[in-house]
Amino acid sequence: MGGPELKGLFASSQTVLDIGCGSGRDLVSLLQQGIDAVGCDVSDAMLAEAAKTLSDAGYKPEGRLQTASLPDCQRRCESGVKLPG
């Protein structure tokens, strides 16, 4: 998933949680659509890759990525979605 597949799924007023954000590709797609998005992954290595992906796309990764369990991540967002990373 990513790019066109995500277009129109969420309102810009929502905060979307990308559970298992992996490389951050879908986070970038959401941010490019003006949607606030937060990434959560259990892997520090994947979060490092997601931080690079966000930075390369011109977005600051600070405050957008965290290593945490699902309940910890859900507390930060109004809407949750699992996107393959």
Buried (B, 14 or more C-beta within 10 A) or exposed (E): BBEEEBEEBBEEEBBBBBBBBBBBBBBBBBBBBEBBBBBBBEBEEBBBBBBEBBEEBEBEBEEBBBEBEBEEBBEBBEBBBEBEB
